[in-house]
């Protein structure tokens, strides 16, 4: 994923909104976040 700063600038929303969005995506298992590295799209769950 692109950086919080770039998302903030590109979409014109507050950084707190970006953080809430990434927290929700992480909670839903759609992204994986590694501190100091970044956020990445998670592999699809097997059904």
Phi, psi and omega per residue, in radians:
X1 nan 2.682 3.087
X2 -1.333 2.877 -3.039
X3 -1.147 2.759 3.085
X4 -1.019 -0.721 -3.117
X5 -1.083 -0.744 -3.137
X6 -1.208 -0.704 3.081
X7 -1.069 -0.759 3.125
X8 -1.013 -0.821 -3.118
X9 -1.201 -0.785 -3.055
X10 -1.178 -0.646 -3.072
X11 -1.818 -0.100 3.080
X12 1.141 0.652 3.116
X13 -2.080 2.831 -3.131
X14 -1.238 2.657 3.141
X15 -1.075 -0.594 3.109
X16 -1.075 -0.617 3.089
X17 -1.143 -0.743 3.106
X18 -1.076 -0.753 -3.135
X19 -1.143 -0.667 3.091
X20 -1.134 -0.722 3.141
X21 -1.112 -0.787 -3.131
X22 -1.194 -0.610 3.083
X23 -1.094 -0.729 3.130
X24 -1.157 -0.752 3.105
X25 -1.083 -0.693 3.107
X26 -1.138 -0.783 3.125
X27 -1.074 -0.631 3.131
X28 -1.381 -0.057 3.115
X29 1.360 0.306 -3.099
X30 -1.565 -0.408 3.070
X31 -2.327 2.748 3.053
X32 -2.108 2.278 -3.124
X33 -1.997 2.258 3.066
X34 -2.035 2.037 -3.131
X35 -0.963 2.318 3.136
X36 1.427 -0.121 -3.122
X37 -2.025 -0.937 3.128
X38 2.498 -3.029 3.130
X39 -1.969 2.424 -3.070
X40 -2.344 2.632 3.103
X41 -1.160 2.297 -3.133
X42 -1.340 2.697 3.044
X43 -1.162 2.529 3.106
X44 -1.080 2.462 3.099
X45 -1.240 2.453 3.092
X46 -1.315 2.528 -3.104
X47 -1.919 nan nan
